[in-house]
């Protein structure tokens, strides 16, 4: 499962708004809000887009990093 709180924290640290990251990830703002609230898991492609934009690995977002 994706760590929505981690995505939110990384987004805020990057100085991005919810709208900006949603656009970069190719999802709607409400959908990203659900992802950050851990109410919905993103597709693999959306997860890759989020990770790329936040300069982290997909594993980090999935809590599989060291």
CHARMM internal coordinates of N, CA and C (Angstrom, degrees):
IC EDIT
DIST 1 N 1 CA 1.4528
DIST 1 CA 1 C 1.5340
ANGL 1 N 1 CA 1 C 109.28
DIST 1 C 2 N 1.2974
ANGL 1 CA 1 C 2 N 114.71
DIHE 1 N 1 CA 1 C 2 N 144.30
DIST 2 N 2 CA 1.4578
ANGL 1 C 2 N 2 CA 121.72
DIHE 1 CA 1 C 2 N 2 CA -179.25
DIST 2 CA 2 C 1.5232
ANGL 2 N 2 CA 2 C 109.85
DIHE 1 C 2 N 2 CA 2 C -75.13
DIST 2 C 3 N 1.3175
ANGL 2 CA 2 C 3 N 115.26
DIHE 2 N 2 CA 2 C 3 N 142.45
DIST 3 N 3 CA 1.4583
ANGL 2 C 3 N 3 CA 121.38
DIHE 2 CA 2 C 3 N 3 CA 177.48
DIST 3 CA 3 C 1.5340
ANGL 3 N 3 CA 3 C 108.19
DIHE 2 C 3 N 3 CA 3 C -89.34
DIST 3 C 4 N 1.3260
ANGL 3 CA 3 C 4 N 116.64
DIHE 3 N 3 CA 3 C 4 N 92.85
DIST 4 N 4 CA 1.4559
ANGL 3 C 4 N 4 CA 121.78
DIHE 3 CA 3 C 4 N 4 CA -177.72
DIST 4 CA 4 C 1.5182
ANGL 4 N 4 CA 4 C 113.39
DIHE 3 C 4 N 4 CA 4 C -61.50
DIST 4 C 5 N 1.3294
ANGL 4 CA 4 C 5 N 116.46
DIHE 4 N 4 CA 4 C 5 N -37.42
DIST 5 N 5 CA 1.4644
ANGL 4 C 5 N 5 CA 120.04
DIHE 4 CA 4 C 5 N 5 CA 179.20
DIST 5 CA 5 C 1.5251
ANGL 5 N 5 CA 5 C 110.48
DIHE 4 C 5 N 5 CA 5 C -63.91
DIST 5 C 6 N 1.3203
ANGL 5 CA 5 C 6 N 116.28
DIHE 5 N 5 CA 5 C 6 N -36.06
DIST 6 N 6 CA 1.4627
ANGL 5 C 6 N 6 CA 119.93
DIHE 5 CA 5 C 6 N 6 CA 178.84
DIST 6 CA 6 C 1.5233
ANGL 6 N 6 CA 6 C 110.42
DIHE 5 C 6 N 6 CA 6 C -66.74
DIST 6 C 7 N 1.3266
ANGL 6 CA 6 C 7 N 116.76
DIHE 6 N 6 CA 6 C 7 N -41.30
DIST 7 N 7 CA 1.4601
ANGL 6 C 7 N 7 CA 120.20
DIHE 6 CA 6 C 7 N 7 CA 177.96
DIST 7 CA 7 C 1.5222
ANGL 7 N 7 CA 7 C 109.33
DIHE 6 C 7 N 7 CA 7 C -60.77
DIST 7 C 8 N 1.3162
ANGL 7 CA 7 C 8 N 117.00
DIHE 7 N 7 CA 7 C 8 N -46.04
DIST 8 N 8 CA 1.4666
ANGL 7 C 8 N 8 CA 120.71
DIHE 7 CA 7 C 8 N 8 CA 179.78
DIST 8 CA 8 C 1.5239
ANGL 8 N 8 CA 8 C 111.11
DIHE 7 C 8 N 8 CA 8 C -60.56
DIST 8 C 9 N 1.3304
ANGL 8 CA 8 C 9 N 116.31
DIHE 8 N 8 CA 8 C 9 N -45.17
DIST 9 N 9 CA 1.4675
ANGL 8 C 9 N 9 CA 120.78
DIHE 8 CA 8 C 9 N 9 CA -179.52
DIST 9 CA 9 C 1.5311
ANGL 9 N 9 CA 9 C 110.76
DIHE 8 C 9 N 9 CA 9 C -61.80
DIST 9 C 10 N 1.3236
ANGL 9 CA 9 C 10 N 116.73
DIHE 9 N 9 CA 9 C 10 N -46.75
DIST 10 N 10 CA 1.4623
ANGL 9 C 10 N 10 CA 120.85
DIHE 9 CA 9 C 10 N 10 CA -179.96
DIST 10 CA 10 C 1.5296
ANGL 10 N 10 CA 10 C 111.27
DIHE 9 C 10 N 10 CA 10 C -64.05
DIST 10 C 11 N 1.3248
ANGL 10 CA 10 C 11 N 116.36
DIHE 10 N 10 CA 10 C 11 N -38.99
DIST 11 N 11 CA 1.4644
ANGL 10 C 11 N 11 CA 120.45
DIHE 10 CA 10 C 11 N 11 CA 178.26
DIST 11 CA 11 C 1.5243
ANGL 11 N 11 CA 11 C 110.29
DIHE 10 C 11 N 11 CA 11 C -62.89
DIST 11 C 12 N 1.3187
ANGL 11 CA 11 C 12 N 116.48
DIHE 11 N 11 CA 11 C 12 N -46.18
DIST 12 N 12 CA 1.4653
ANGL 11 C 12 N 12 CA 120.27
DIHE 11 CA 11 C 12 N 12 CA -179.92
DIST 12 CA 12 C 1.5274
ANGL 12 N 12 CA 12 C 111.19
DIHE 11 C 12 N 12 CA 12 C -65.18
DIST 12 C 13 N 1.3336
ANGL 12 CA 12 C 13 N 117.44
DIHE 12 N 12 CA 12 C 13 N -40.08
DIST 13 N 13 CA 1.4631
ANGL 12 C 13 N 13 CA 121.26
DIHE 12 CA 12 C 13 N 13 CA 178.12
DIST 13 CA 13 C 1.5298
ANGL 13 N 13 CA 13 C 111.03
DIHE 12 C 13 N 13 CA 13 C -63.47
DIST 13 C 14 N 1.3421
ANGL 13 CA 13 C 14 N 116.18
DIHE 13 N 13 CA 13 C 14 N -31.55
DIST 14 N 14 CA 1.4631
ANGL 13 C 14 N 14 CA 120.82
DIHE 13 CA 13 C 14 N 14 CA 178.83
DIST 14 CA 14 C 1.5290
ANGL 14 N 14 CA 14 C 111.73
DIHE 13 C 14 N 14 CA 14 C -80.64
DIST 14 C 15 N 1.3311
ANGL 14 CA 14 C 15 N 116.40
DIHE 14 N 14 CA 14 C 15 N -4.07
DIST 15 N 15 CA 1.4574
ANGL 14 C 15 N 15 CA 120.61
DIHE 14 CA 14 C 15 N 15 CA 179.47
DIST 15 CA 15 C 1.5147
ANGL 15 N 15 CA 15 C 113.48
DIHE 14 C 15 N 15 CA 15 C 73.14
DIST 15 C 16 N 1.3310
ANGL 15 CA 15 C 16 N 116.09
DIHE 15 N 15 CA 15 C 16 N 25.38
DIST 16 N 16 CA 1.4653
ANGL 15 C 16 N 16 CA 120.82
DIHE 15 CA 15 C 16 N 16 CA -178.81
DIST 16 CA 16 C 1.5224
ANGL 16 N 16 CA 16 C 110.72
DIHE 15 C 16 N 16 CA 16 C -100.16
DIST 16 C 17 N 1.3195
ANGL 16 CA 16 C 17 N 114.70
DIHE 16 N 16 CA 16 C 17 N 148.12
DIST 17 N 17 CA 1.4577
ANGL 16 C 17 N 17 CA 119.45
DIHE 16 CA 16 C 17 N 17 CA 173.32
DIST 17 CA 17 C 1.5207
ANGL 17 N 17 CA 17 C 109.05
DIHE 16 C 17 N 17 CA 17 C -87.42
DIST 17 C 18 N 1.3004
ANGL 17 CA 17 C 18 N 114.94
DIHE 17 N 17 CA 17 C 18 N 166.18
DIST 18 N 18 CA 1.4593
ANGL 17 C 18 N 18 CA 120.95
DIHE 17 CA 17 C 18 N 18 CA 176.14
DIST 18 CA 18 C 1.5348
ANGL 18 N 18 CA 18 C 109.49
DIHE 17 C 18 N 18 CA 18 C -59.37
DIST 18 C 19 N 1.3080
ANGL 18 CA 18 C 19 N 116.89
DIHE 18 N 18 CA 18 C 19 N -41.55
DIST 19 N 19 CA 1.4647
ANGL 18 C 19 N 19 CA 122.22
DIHE 18 CA 18 C 19 N 19 CA -179.89
DIST 19 CA 19 C 1.5268
ANGL 19 N 19 CA 19 C 110.88
DIHE 18 C 19 N 19 CA 19 C -62.46
DIST 19 C 20 N 1.3300
ANGL 19 CA 19 C 20 N 117.44
DIHE 19 N 19 CA 19 C 20 N -42.90
DIST 20 N 20 CA 1.4663
ANGL 19 C 20 N 20 CA 121.07
DIHE 19 CA 19 C 20 N 20 CA -179.18
DIST 20 CA 20 C 1.5212
ANGL 20 N 20 CA 20 C 111.89
DIHE 19 C 20 N 20 CA 20 C -64.57
DIST 20 C 21 N 1.3361
ANGL 20 CA 20 C 21 N 117.12
DIHE 20 N 20 CA 20 C 21 N -46.32
DIST 21 N 21 CA 1.4654
ANGL 20 C 21 N 21 CA 119.32
DIHE 20 CA 20 C 21 N 21 CA -179.31
DIST 21 CA 21 C 1.5214
ANGL 21 N 21 CA 21 C 110.77
DIHE 20 C 21 N 21 CA 21 C -68.66
DIST 21 C 22 N 1.3129
ANGL 21 CA 21 C 22 N 117.41
DIHE 21 N 21 CA 21 C 22 N -37.88
DIST 22 N 22 CA 1.4628
ANGL 21 C 22 N 22 CA 119.96
DIHE 21 CA 21 C 22 N 22 CA 177.86
DIST 22 CA 22 C 1.5199
ANGL 22 N 22 CA 22 C 110.59
DIHE 21 C 22 N 22 CA 22 C -59.05
DIST 22 C 23 N 1.3312
ANGL 22 CA 22 C 23 N 116.51
DIHE 22 N 22 CA 22 C 23 N -45.68
DIST 23 N 23 CA 1.4656
ANGL 22 C 23 N 23 CA 120.55
DIHE 22 CA 22 C 23 N 23 CA 179.38
DIST 23 CA 23 C 1.5252
ANGL 23 N 23 CA 23 C 110.72
DIHE 22 C 23 N 23 CA 23 C -62.52
DIST 23 C 24 N 1.3267
ANGL 23 CA 23 C 24 N 117.24
DIHE 23 N 23 CA 23 C 24 N -42.72
DIST 24 N 24 CA 1.4640
ANGL 23 C 24 N 24 CA 121.30
DIHE 23 CA 23 C 24 N 24 CA -179.71
DIST 24 CA 24 C 1.5309
ANGL 24 N 24 CA 24 C 111.33
DIHE 23 C 24 N 24 CA 24 C -66.28
DIST 24 C 25 N 1.3275
ANGL 24 CA 24 C 25 N 116.77
DIHE 24 N 24 CA 24 C 25 N -32.06
DIST 25 N 25 CA 1.4611
ANGL 24 C 25 N 25 CA 121.33
DIHE 24 CA 24 C 25 N 25 CA -178.17
DIST 25 CA 25 C 1.5257
ANGL 25 N 25 CA 25 C 112.15
DIHE 24 C 25 N 25 CA 25 C -86.33
DIST 25 C 26 N 1.3359
ANGL 25 CA 25 C 26 N 116.49
DIHE 25 N 25 CA 25 C 26 N -12.62
DIST 26 N 26 CA 1.4560
ANGL 25 C 26 N 26 CA 119.54
DIHE 25 CA 25 C 26 N 26 CA 179.34
DIST 26 CA 26 C 1.5168
ANGL 26 N 26 CA 26 C 113.83
DIHE 25 C 26 N 26 CA 26 C 80.77
DIST 26 C 27 N 1.3355
ANGL 26 CA 26 C 27 N 116.64
DIHE 26 N 26 CA 26 C 27 N 29.36
DIST 27 N 27 CA 1.4654
ANGL 26 C 27 N 27 CA 121.04
DIHE 26 CA 26 C 27 N 27 CA 178.19
DIST 27 CA 27 C 1.5261
ANGL 27 N 27 CA 27 C 109.34
DIHE 26 C 27 N 27 CA 27 C -128.78
DIST 27 C 28 N 1.3202
ANGL 27 CA 27 C 28 N 115.73
DIHE 27 N 27 CA 27 C 28 N 168.41
DIST 28 N 28 CA 1.4548
ANGL 27 C 28 N 28 CA 119.69
DIHE 27 CA 27 C 28 N 28 CA 176.88
DIST 28 CA 28 C 1.5298
ANGL 28 N 28 CA 28 C 109.24
DIHE 27 C 28 N 28 CA 28 C -77.02
DIST 28 C 29 N 1.3135
ANGL 28 CA 28 C 29 N 115.34
DIHE 28 N 28 CA 28 C 29 N 160.47
DIST 29 N 29 CA 1.4660
ANGL 28 C 29 N 29 CA 120.06
DIHE 28 CA 28 C 29 N 29 CA 178.15
DIST 29 CA 29 C 1.5305
ANGL 29 N 29 CA 29 C 111.21
DIHE 28 C 29 N 29 CA 29 C -61.18
DIST 29 C 30 N 1.3446
ANGL 29 CA 29 C 30 N 119.19
DIHE 29 N 29 CA 29 C 30 N -45.15
DIST 30 N 30 CA 1.4676
ANGL 29 C 30 N 30 CA 118.37
DIHE 29 CA 29 C 30 N 30 CA 177.58
DIST 30 CA 30 C 1.5342
ANGL 30 N 30 CA 30 C 112.78
DIHE 29 C 30 N 30 CA 30 C -60.76
DIST 30 C 31 N 1.3324
ANGL 30 CA 30 C 31 N 116.60
DIHE 30 N 30 CA 30 C 31 N -37.14
DIST 31 N 31 CA 1.4667
ANGL 30 C 31 N 31 CA 119.00
DIHE 30 CA 30 C 31 N 31 CA 179.74
DIST 31 CA 31 C 1.5239
ANGL 31 N 31 CA 31 C 110.30
DIHE 30 C 31 N 31 CA 31 C -64.35
DIST 31 C 32 N 1.3284
ANGL 31 CA 31 C 32 N 117.95
DIHE 31 N 31 CA 31 C 32 N -43.00
DIST 32 N 32 CA 1.4626
ANGL 31 C 32 N 32 CA 119.96
DIHE 31 CA 31 C 32 N 32 CA 178.10
DIST 32 CA 32 C 1.5243
ANGL 32 N 32 CA 32 C 110.39
DIHE 31 C 32 N 32 CA 32 C -64.70
DIST 32 C 33 N 1.3041
ANGL 32 CA 32 C 33 N 117.08
DIHE 32 N 32 CA 32 C 33 N -36.48
DIST 33 N 33 CA 1.4631
ANGL 32 C 33 N 33 CA 120.62
DIHE 32 CA 32 C 33 N 33 CA 177.23
DIST 33 CA 33 C 1.5292
ANGL 33 N 33 CA 33 C 110.39
DIHE 32 C 33 N 33 CA 33 C -61.01
DIST 33 C 34 N 1.3364
ANGL 33 CA 33 C 34 N 117.48
DIHE 33 N 33 CA 33 C 34 N -41.74
DIST 34 N 34 CA 1.4657
ANGL 33 C 34 N 34 CA 121.14
DIHE 33 CA 33 C 34 N 34 CA 176.72
DIST 34 CA 34 C 1.5291
ANGL 34 N 34 CA 34 C 110.82
DIHE 33 C 34 N 34 CA 34 C -63.47
DIST 34 C 35 N 1.3281
ANGL 34 CA 34 C 35 N 116.12
DIHE 34 N 34 CA 34 C 35 N -39.38
DIST 35 N 35 CA 1.4689
ANGL 34 C 35 N 35 CA 120.25
DIHE 34 CA 34 C 35 N 35 CA 179.08
DIST 35 CA 35 C 1.5292
ANGL 35 N 35 CA 35 C 109.86
DIHE 34 C 35 N 35 CA 35 C -64.24
DIST 35 C 36 N 1.3413
ANGL 35 CA 35 C 36 N 116.74
DIHE 35 N 35 CA 35 C 36 N -46.56
DIST 36 N 36 CA 1.4642
ANGL 35 C 36 N 36 CA 120.36
DIHE 35 CA 35 C 36 N 36 CA -179.96
DIST 36 CA 36 C 1.5229
ANGL 36 N 36 CA 36 C 112.20
DIHE 35 C 36 N 36 CA 36 C -65.40
DIST 36 C 37 N 1.3176
ANGL 36 CA 36 C 37 N 117.14
DIHE 36 N 36 CA 36 C 37 N -26.75
DIST 37 N 37 CA 1.4634
ANGL 36 C 37 N 37 CA 121.45
DIHE 36 CA 36 C 37 N 37 CA 178.71
DIST 37 CA 37 C 1.5245
ANGL 37 N 37 CA 37 C 111.59
DIHE 36 C 37 N 37 CA 37 C -88.41
DIST 37 C 38 N 1.3253
ANGL 37 CA 37 C 38 N 116.67
DIHE 37 N 37 CA 37 C 38 N 3.14
DIST 38 N 38 CA 1.4673
ANGL 37 C 38 N 38 CA 123.77
DIHE 37 CA 37 C 38 N 38 CA -178.55
DIST 38 CA 38 C 1.5256
ANGL 38 N 38 CA 38 C 112.61
DIHE 37 C 38 N 38 CA 38 C 59.89
DIST 38 C 39 N 1.3324
ANGL 38 CA 38 C 39 N 116.35
DIHE 38 N 38 CA 38 C 39 N 30.09
DIST 39 N 39 CA 1.4593
ANGL 38 C 39 N 39 CA 121.26
DIHE 38 CA 38 C 39 N 39 CA 177.12
DIST 39 CA 39 C 1.5204
ANGL 39 N 39 CA 39 C 111.53
DIHE 38 C 39 N 39 CA 39 C -93.11
DIST 39 C 40 N 1.3348
ANGL 39 CA 39 C 40 N 115.44
DIHE 39 N 39 CA 39 C 40 N -17.45
DIST 40 N 40 CA 1.4608
ANGL 39 C 40 N 40 CA 120.63
DIHE 39 CA 39 C 40 N 40 CA -178.65
DIST 40 CA 40 C 1.5182
ANGL 40 N 40 CA 40 C 108.75
DIHE 39 C 40 N 40 CA 40 C -148.25
DIST 40 C 41 N 1.3296
ANGL 40 CA 40 C 41 N 116.55
DIHE 40 N 40 CA 40 C 41 N 138.48
DIST 41 N 41 CA 1.4645
ANGL 40 C 41 N 41 CA 121.15
DIHE 40 CA 40 C 41 N 41 CA 175.31
DIST 41 CA 41 C 1.5237
ANGL 41 N 41 CA 41 C 109.28
DIHE 40 C 41 N 41 CA 41 C -90.90
DIST 41 C 42 N 1.3237
ANGL 41 CA 41 C 42 N 117.00
DIHE 41 N 41 CA 41 C 42 N 139.02
DIST 42 N 42 CA 1.4651
ANGL 41 C 42 N 42 CA 120.00
DIHE 41 CA 41 C 42 N 42 CA 178.64
DIST 42 CA 42 C 1.5226
ANGL 42 N 42 CA 42 C 111.02
DIHE 41 C 42 N 42 CA 42 C -78.16
DIST 42 C 43 N 1.3243
ANGL 42 CA 42 C 43 N 115.53
DIHE 42 N 42 CA 42 C 43 N 162.27
DIST 43 N 43 CA 1.4604
ANGL 42 C 43 N 43 CA 120.38
DIHE 42 CA 42 C 43 N 43 CA 172.22
DIST 43 CA 43 C 1.5286
ANGL 43 N 43 CA 43 C 107.92
DIHE 42 C 43 N 43 CA 43 C -68.60
DIST 43 C 44 N 1.3032
ANGL 43 CA 43 C 44 N 116.27
DIHE 43 N 43 CA 43 C 44 N 166.80
DIST 44 N 44 CA 1.4637
ANGL 43 C 44 N 44 CA 120.85
DIHE 43 CA 43 C 44 N 44 CA 179.02
DIST 44 CA 44 C 1.5235
ANGL 44 N 44 CA 44 C 110.12
DIHE 43 C 44 N 44 CA 44 C -60.08
DIST 44 C 45 N 1.3260
ANGL 44 CA 44 C 45 N 117.00
DIHE 44 N 44 CA 44 C 45 N -43.25
DIST 45 N 45 CA 1.4687
ANGL 44 C 45 N 45 CA 120.85
DIHE 44 CA 44 C 45 N 45 CA -178.57
DIST 45 CA 45 C 1.5242
ANGL 45 N 45 CA 45 C 110.53
DIHE 44 C 45 N 45 CA 45 C -63.23
DIST 45 C 46 N 1.3105
ANGL 45 CA 45 C 46 N 118.01
DIHE 45 N 45 CA 45 C 46 N -44.57
DIST 46 N 46 CA 1.4665
ANGL 45 C 46 N 46 CA 121.18
DIHE 45 CA 45 C 46 N 46 CA 179.00
DIST 46 CA 46 C 1.5230
ANGL 46 N 46 CA 46 C 109.72
DIHE 45 C 46 N 46 CA 46 C -64.26
DIST 46 C 47 N 1.3187
ANGL 46 CA 46 C 47 N 117.65
DIHE 46 N 46 CA 46 C 47 N -41.50
DIST 47 N 47 CA 1.4549
ANGL 46 C 47 N 47 CA 121.18
DIHE 46 CA 46 C 47 N 47 CA 178.21
DIST 47 CA 47 C 1.5268
ANGL 47 N 47 CA 47 C 110.77
DIHE 46 C 47 N 47 CA 47 C -61.27
DIST 47 C 48 N 1.3213
ANGL 47 CA 47 C 48 N 116.80
DIHE 47 N 47 CA 47 C 48 N -41.96
DIST 48 N 48 CA 1.4669
ANGL 47 C 48 N 48 CA 120.90
DIHE 47 CA 47 C 48 N 48 CA 176.99
DIST 48 CA 48 C 1.5346
ANGL 48 N 48 CA 48 C 110.49
DIHE 47 C 48 N 48 CA 48 C -62.98
DIST 48 C 49 N 1.3212
ANGL 48 CA 48 C 49 N 117.22
DIHE 48 N 48 CA 48 C 49 N -42.43
DIST 49 N 49 CA 1.4634
ANGL 48 C 49 N 49 CA 121.06
DIHE 48 CA 48 C 49 N 49 CA 179.42
DIST 49 CA 49 C 1.5279
ANGL 49 N 49 CA 49 C 111.03
DIHE 48 C 49 N 49 CA 49 C -62.97
DIST 49 C 50 N 1.3205
ANGL 49 CA 49 C 50 N 116.77
DIHE 49 N 49 CA 49 C 50 N -43.07
DIST 50 N 50 CA 1.4696
ANGL 49 C 50 N 50 CA 120.74
DIHE 49 CA 49 C 50 N 50 CA 178.44
DIST 50 CA 50 C 1.5242
ANGL 50 N 50 CA 50 C 109.77
DIHE 49 C 50 N 50 CA 50 C -62.72
DIST 50 C 51 N 1.3253
ANGL 50 CA 50 C 51 N 116.41
DIHE 50 N 50 CA 50 C 51 N -48.39
DIST 51 N 51 CA 1.4643
ANGL 50 C 51 N 51 CA 120.66
DIHE 50 CA 50 C 51 N 51 CA -179.31
DIST 51 CA 51 C 1.5260
ANGL 51 N 51 CA 51 C 111.10
DIHE 50 C 51 N 51 CA 51 C -59.17
DIST 51 C 52 N 1.3179
ANGL 51 CA 51 C 52 N 116.90
DIHE 51 N 51 CA 51 C 52 N -45.45
DIST 52 N 52 CA 1.4682
ANGL 51 C 52 N 52 CA 120.50
DIHE 51 CA 51 C 52 N 52 CA 179.88
DIST 52 CA 52 C 1.5193
ANGL 52 N 52 CA 52 C 111.36
DIHE 51 C 52 N 52 CA 52 C -61.37
DIST 52 C 53 N 1.3024
ANGL 52 CA 52 C 53 N 117.45
DIHE 52 N 52 CA 52 C 53 N -44.55
DIST 53 N 53 CA 1.4689
ANGL 52 C 53 N 53 CA 121.20
DIHE 52 CA 52 C 53 N 53 CA -177.48
DIST 53 CA 53 C 1.5194
ANGL 53 N 53 CA 53 C 111.32
DIHE 52 C 53 N 53 CA 53 C -68.08
DIST 53 C 54 N 1.3406
ANGL 53 CA 53 C 54 N 116.87
DIHE 53 N 53 CA 53 C 54 N -31.47
DIST 54 N 54 CA 1.4702
ANGL 53 C 54 N 54 CA 120.92
DIHE 53 CA 53 C 54 N 54 CA -179.42
DIST 54 CA 54 C 1.5317
ANGL 54 N 54 CA 54 C 112.13
DIHE 53 C 54 N 54 CA 54 C -92.97
DIST 54 C 55 N 1.3246
ANGL 54 CA 54 C 55 N 116.59
DIHE 54 N 54 CA 54 C 55 N 3.18
DIST 55 N 55 CA 1.4747
ANGL 54 C 55 N 55 CA 122.71
DIHE 54 CA 54 C 55 N 55 CA 178.73
DIST 55 CA 55 C 1.5202
ANGL 55 N 55 CA 55 C 113.13
DIHE 54 C 55 N 55 CA 55 C 57.04
DIST 55 C 56 N 1.3301
ANGL 55 CA 55 C 56 N 115.47
DIHE 55 N 55 CA 55 C 56 N 44.70
DIST 56 N 56 CA 1.4593
ANGL 55 C 56 N 56 CA 121.83
DIHE 55 CA 55 C 56 N 56 CA 175.13
DIST 56 CA 56 C 1.5219
ANGL 56 N 56 CA 56 C 107.73
DIHE 55 C 56 N 56 CA 56 C -132.76
DIST 56 C 57 N 1.3121
ANGL 56 CA 56 C 57 N 116.09
DIHE 56 N 56 CA 56 C 57 N 173.02
DIST 57 N 57 CA 1.4602
ANGL 56 C 57 N 57 CA 119.90
DIHE 56 CA 56 C 57 N 57 CA 177.29
DIST 57 CA 57 C 1.5273
ANGL 57 N 57 CA 57 C 109.84
DIHE 56 C 57 N 57 CA 57 C -91.82
DIST 57 C 58 N 1.3177
ANGL 57 CA 57 C 58 N 114.32
DIHE 57 N 57 CA 57 C 58 N 159.33
DIST 58 N 58 CA 1.4606
ANGL 57 C 58 N 58 CA 119.62
DIHE 57 CA 57 C 58 N 58 CA 174.98
DIST 58 CA 58 C 1.5236
ANGL 58 N 58 CA 58 C 109.38
DIHE 57 C 58 N 58 CA 58 C -60.74
DIST 58 C 59 N 1.3225
ANGL 58 CA 58 C 59 N 116.87
DIHE 58 N 58 CA 58 C 59 N -39.08
DIST 59 N 59 CA 1.4661
ANGL 58 C 59 N 59 CA 120.46
DIHE 58 CA 58 C 59 N 59 CA 178.80
DIST 59 CA 59 C 1.5229
ANGL 59 N 59 CA 59 C 111.86
DIHE 58 C 59 N 59 CA 59 C -57.52
DIST 59 C 60 N 1.3294
ANGL 59 CA 59 C 60 N 117.03
DIHE 59 N 59 CA 59 C 60 N -38.51
DIST 60 N 60 CA 1.4685
ANGL 59 C 60 N 60 CA 119.63
DIHE 59 CA 59 C 60 N 60 CA 178.19
DIST 60 CA 60 C 1.5224
ANGL 60 N 60 CA 60 C 111.02
DIHE 59 C 60 N 60 CA 60 C -63.14
DIST 60 C 61 N 1.3176
ANGL 60 CA 60 C 61 N 117.27
DIHE 60 N 60 CA 60 C 61 N -39.66
DIST 61 N 61 CA 1.4596
ANGL 60 C 61 N 61 CA 120.61
DIHE 60 CA 60 C 61 N 61 CA 179.14
DIST 61 CA 61 C 1.5245
ANGL 61 N 61 CA 61 C 112.02
DIHE 60 C 61 N 61 CA 61 C -70.70
DIST 61 C 62 N 1.3273
ANGL 61 CA 61 C 62 N 115.95
DIHE 61 N 61 CA 61 C 62 N -23.80
DIST 62 N 62 CA 1.4644
ANGL 61 C 62 N 62 CA 120.88
DIHE 61 CA 61 C 62 N 62 CA 178.60
DIST 62 CA 62 C 1.5288
ANGL 62 N 62 CA 62 C 111.85
DIHE 61 C 62 N 62 CA 62 C -94.86
DIST 62 C 63 N 1.3196
ANGL 62 CA 62 C 63 N 116.42
DIHE 62 N 62 CA 62 C 63 N 7.56
DIST 63 N 63 CA 1.4688
ANGL 62 C 63 N 63 CA 122.44
DIHE 62 CA 62 C 63 N 63 CA -179.39
DIST 63 CA 63 C 1.5227
ANGL 63 N 63 CA 63 C 112.36
DIHE 62 C 63 N 63 CA 63 C 62.01
DIST 63 C 64 N 1.3313
ANGL 63 CA 63 C 64 N 115.96
DIHE 63 N 63 CA 63 C 64 N 33.18
DIST 64 N 64 CA 1.4686
ANGL 63 C 64 N 64 CA 119.88
DIHE 63 CA 63 C 64 N 64 CA 178.14
DIST 64 CA 64 C 1.5109
ANGL 64 N 64 CA 64 C 111.88
DIHE 63 C 64 N 64 CA 64 C -107.88
DIST 64 C 65 N 1.3184
ANGL 64 CA 64 C 65 N 116.71
DIHE 64 N 64 CA 64 C 65 N 9.64
DIST 65 N 65 CA 1.4760
ANGL 64 C 65 N 65 CA 119.32
DIHE 64 CA 64 C 65 N 65 CA 179.23
DIST 65 CA 65 C 1.5127
ANGL 65 N 65 CA 65 C 109.08
DIHE 64 C 65 N 65 CA 65 C -83.89
DIST 65 C 66 N 1.3201
ANGL 65 CA 65 C 66 N 114.93
DIHE 65 N 65 CA 65 C 66 N 165.50
DIST 66 N 66 CA 1.4648
ANGL 65 C 66 N 66 CA 119.81
DIHE 65 CA 65 C 66 N 66 CA -178.18
DIST 66 CA 66 C 1.4779
ANGL 66 N 66 CA 66 C 112.88
DIHE 65 C 66 N 66 CA 66 C -72.40
END
COOR INIT
IC SEED 1 N 1 CA 1 C
IC BUILD
